[in-house]
Amino acid sequence: TKSDLITRDIDLFKRFKNIELGLTITTLNENIKKVFEPFSPSSDARLEALKKLKQEGFYTYVFVGPILPYLTNLEQIFKEISPFVDHLSFEDLNLNPCRKEVFEAIKKNFPELENKYKKLSEEFWFEKEKEIRNLGEKYDKPVKIYFKHTGSLKFK
């Protein structure tokens, strides 16, 4: 979910064994979030929800997706979220269903990135995958990576 309202159901969740609770985050930068997710709860609200769920003893995770090339700050996400999650999952940006909308948003709000988005390649995503794995090791967190370029789910 992207909603911090998940915390209102804590009493219900406590009835279950082996439950995993997670939130989706694309970025912790509110200005970027407003461009791509204008009606979703703030990143701070989602972070507070994760903190509360963790304090209540739940297994928690964050799903970072889609990664917005050159905009999603993975180091910041690991640094700020790692204390409150058991693992992190990541998904690359799939432009197929929304190419026009993404490029319009980039052109309007981040014109300096337009050419970089046009040149996104498998190599970019392989490097991003390495970065995620390195950050997982640095912050001692398991990561799941759902990248279409590899065609596989990897868990470390």
Secondary structure, 3 states (H helix, E strand, C coil): CCCHHHHHHHHHHCCCCCCEEEEEECCCCHHHHHHHCCCCCCHHHHHHHHHHHHHCCCEEEEEECCCCCCCCCHHHHHHHHHHHCCEEEEECCCCCCCHHHHHHHHHHHCHHHHHHHHCCCHHHHHHHHHHHHHHHHHCCCCEEEEECCCCEEEEC
